[in-house]
Amino acid sequence: MFHLWHVRHDGMSGHVFLLEDQMRDVRRELTAQGMVCGREGGRGIPLHKFETPENWYVPTIEIEEALETASPKPTAMDDAKLWQDFLAFLESAAERGGMRVK
């Protein structure tokens, strides 16, 4: 299971829990929409931060770069609601100091 949360949160909101298969689908969609980059850097969020739950920090700049290419319509996953909810979470994380992935 993956736990994602905003860096600045109120304790009651700003948290998401995703099962392995949900995170796999999200990774596939992030890649299809060009929202991720490799370990060597580039624009977007490094994909490895979504591959293992190791308390990764995703700064605001990476989230903002990823959202520049985002579309609310998924192209690589079937669960449109999950994708739209994930994008909304990313948008709010960008306003709250980034996010952690564990």
C-alpha positions in Angstrom: 0.0 0.0 0.0 1.1 3.5 -0.8 0.4 6.5 1.5 0.7 10.0 0.0 0.2 13.1 1.9 0.7 16.9 1.6 3.7 18.3 3.3 1.5 20.9 5.0 -1.8 19.4 6.0 -4.3 19.8 8.8 -4.2 16.2 10.0 -7.7 15.5 8.7 -7.3 16.0 5.0 -4.5 15.9 2.5 -3.9 12.1 2.7 -4.4 9.4 0.0 -4.0 5.6 0.4 -3.5 3.6 -2.8 -3.4 -0.1 -3.2 -0.5 -1.6 -5.3 -2.8 -2.1 -8.4 -4.1 1.5 -8.1 -0.6 2.9 -7.9 0.4 0.7 -10.9 -2.4 2.2 -12.9 -1.5 5.8 -11.8 2.1 5.2 -12.8 1.0 4.0 -16.2 -1.1 7.1 -16.7 1.5 9.5 -15.4 3.9 7.9 -17.9 1.4 8.0 -20.8 0.7 11.7 -20.2 4.4 12.6 -20.0 4.2 13.7 -16.4 7.3 11.8 -15.1 11.0 11.8 -15.7 13.8 9.4 -14.9 16.3 9.4 -12.0 18.6 11.6 -14.0 16.1 14.4 -13.9 14.1 16.3 -16.4 10.6 17.9 -16.2 8.0 16.3 -14.0 8.1 13.9 -11.1 10.8 11.2 -11.1 9.0 7.9 -11.7 10.9 6.0 -9.1 9.2 8.1 -6.4 6.0 6.2 -7.3 7.5 2.8 -7.6 8.5 2.1 -4.0 7.0 3.5 -0.8 10.2 4.8 0.7 9.2 8.2 2.2 10.0 10.1 -1.0 9.7 13.9 -1.0 8.1 15.4 -4.1 8.6 19.1 -4.2 6.1 21.6 -5.5 8.2 22.3 -8.6 8.1 18.7 -9.7 4.3 18.6 -9.2 3.8 21.8 -11.1 5.9 20.6 -14.0 3.9 17.3 -14.1 0.6 19.1 -14.1 1.6 21.2 -17.1 1.0 18.2 -19.3 -1.8 16.6 -17.4 -5.2 15.9 -19.0 -8.3 15.0 -16.9 -9.1 12.3 -19.4 -7.0 9.2 -18.8 -5.5 7.4 -21.8 -3.8 4.4 -20.2 -6.1 3.5 -17.3 -9.8 2.6 -17.1 -10.7 4.3 -13.8 -11.4 7.9 -14.8 -12.5 8.8 -11.3 -9.3 7.6 -9.7 -7.3 9.6 -12.2 -9.3 12.8 -11.7 -9.1 12.4 -7.9 -5.3 11.9 -8.2 -5.0 15.0 -10.3 -7.0 17.0 -7.7 -4.7 15.6 -5.0 -1.6 16.7 -7.0 -3.0 20.2 -7.5 -3.7 20.6 -3.8 -0.2 19.2 -2.9 1.3 21.8 -5.1 -0.4 24.5 -3.0 0.7 22.8 0.3 4.5 22.5 0.0 4.6 19.3 -2.1 3.9 15.8 -0.9 5.5 12.7 0.6 5.1 9.1 -0.8 5.5 6.2 1.6 
